[in-house]
Amino acid sequence: MVEGAKDSQLCDQFFISCKAELKFLADSYGITPRQAALFCACMERAPRRIDFDDLASFLDLNTIRILSYGSDIDALVHRRLLRYRDANDEDSFDVPPIVVKSLKHNEVYQLPKRTGLDAGSMLEYMNMWFEDLDDDAVSARELLDEMTAMIEENPQVVLAQKIDALNLCDEDLLLLLFFCHKLVNDNDDDIRFGQLEDLFFDKADLNRAKGNLRRGDHRLMQNKLIEHLCVEGIADNTRYKLTEEAKRELLGEFNIGSTDEKLADVLLPEGLAAKELFFSENVGRQVEELTSLLGVEQYKEIHKRMEQRGFRHGFSCLFHGGPGTGKTETVYQLARRTGRQVMVVDVPQIKSKWVGESEKNIKALFDRYRALVKKFDVAPILLFNEADAIIGIRKQGAQNAVDKMENTIQNIILQEMETLDGILIATTNLTENLDSAFERRFLYKIRFEKPDAEVRSKIWQTMIPEMSDSIVATLAEEYDFSGGQIENIARKYTVSCILHGESADAGRALEELCANERIDSHRSERRIGFGK
């Protein structure tokens, strides 16, 4: 149909020649043959942004003619086979990723049902609409209408019953549903002002709500539904969360525990910026092998075979080496390239909660990770960054309470690693203190070393591409910096160029920055020969 539609002007002959195929597609999706033809044309342009000019060019139609198909595009958006890229501008659209995924697996994308939902599917339905709002594909008013209808049509769900009984105004209803959505769907119980802007119908409503939230007299706060987030015992009036009472009353079906202090953040792969990394040949080979292993299809196949043979099918990896050698960034790039979320554990936060609640919190952390693995088709990565404090040698014959607590934490982690069904990566600067029990449980161990002169040259050239080859060579030879240190210098050099203009003597400017990067004075005084 795509081949037939190209340059066809959607003439009668096209519809005759593709009659059977158009009918099949139209019947499958519940759309008209003409809408099926337009959908095919959009799929040919997917996944990038499409506008009426693109369609006109593909179909060889003039602008007036293609605009006459606007009602068909509206119908495809309503069927959710397309979505507008901006709720206030219906001139551009794209094919949602979920539709592309369905086609990839030779399946018909079914429009999610709004009635007969349970608690979980109601939150999934909310997630779909809030994502559309975030993408500017729908307006706050459209979202409100859909959420109101969803609540009215699902009185069997406790969440719908409770919210209906609150009798909230439109603005408060949307705000409260957003808090519920973020907590259940995104594990986010730390809401900032920037996340709320799209929920309001105009700027005046937003500013009024901000003022009420800051002062603590917003209606949802008066009704004990949301509250200021408490950070180290102090209320932060720019950050908000559902109250524990609201979680129990509204989200009791989800068995959500206390999240006063988050133990981990979840990063989405699409939010991780692409970054070129440079390694020695040995490390690069190991990283590429691990990237291949974590590819979605490859991982599923390996997971299946390991399980069939009775092996543990979780993958635990240790990235060790000096600071600034790229351990953490490698995890992020692995996640980005394999489409995996990263659950980043706040190790210092865990330590601060050891006394009294250690077992409960570390178990809750792994429970949360298991829930994420179960929820998503692609298993997330559980990242213990700077994990020295929790994978060190256990205290023999521990007597005091703190040592016993630390040993308990480590034993729990060891047990969880034994039954892990997912991907755990720990990074550490120190391996001398690594407990042997942990060492045995890490299937892959990659040592990240400081880059050699050849690799340093590539990093310098990438960070400051306008720098001459001679300066690059000199810096790479004279300064034994890690990649993180080179990035620091490059950032400071860029800031200096923005503030003061490019230096006439780039070599001398970089020499000073390199000297300043070293903390000890005898290195700081070293000259590398750029000056006259």
Buried (B, 14 or more C-beta within 10 A) or exposed (E): BEEBBBEBBBEEEBBEBBEEBBEBBBEEBEBBBBBBBBBBBBBBBBEEEBBBEBBBEBBBBEEEEBBEBEEBBBBBBEBBBBBBBEBEEBEBBBBBEEBBEBBEEEEEBEEEEBEEBEBEBBBBBBBBBBBBBEBBBBBBEBBBEBBBEBBEBBEEBBBBEBBBEBEBEBBBBBBBBBBBBBBBBEBBBBBEBEBBEBBBBEEEBBEBBBEBBEEEEBBBBEBEBBBBBEEEEEEEEEBBBBBBEBBEBBBEBBEBEEBEBBBBBBBBBEEBEEEEBBBBEEBEEBBEEBBEBBBEEEBEEBBEEBEEEEEBBBBBBBBBBBEBBBBBBBBBBBBBBBBBBBBBBBBEEBBEBBEEEBBEBBEBBBEBBBEBBEEEEBBBBBBBBBBBBBBBEBBEEBEEEEBEBBBBBBBBBBEBBEEBBBBBBBBBBBBEEBBEBBEEBBBBBBBBBBBEEEBBBBBBBBBBEEBEEEBBBBBBEBBEBBBBBBBBBBEBBEEBBEEEEEBEEBBBBBBBBBBEBBEEEEEEEEEBEBEE
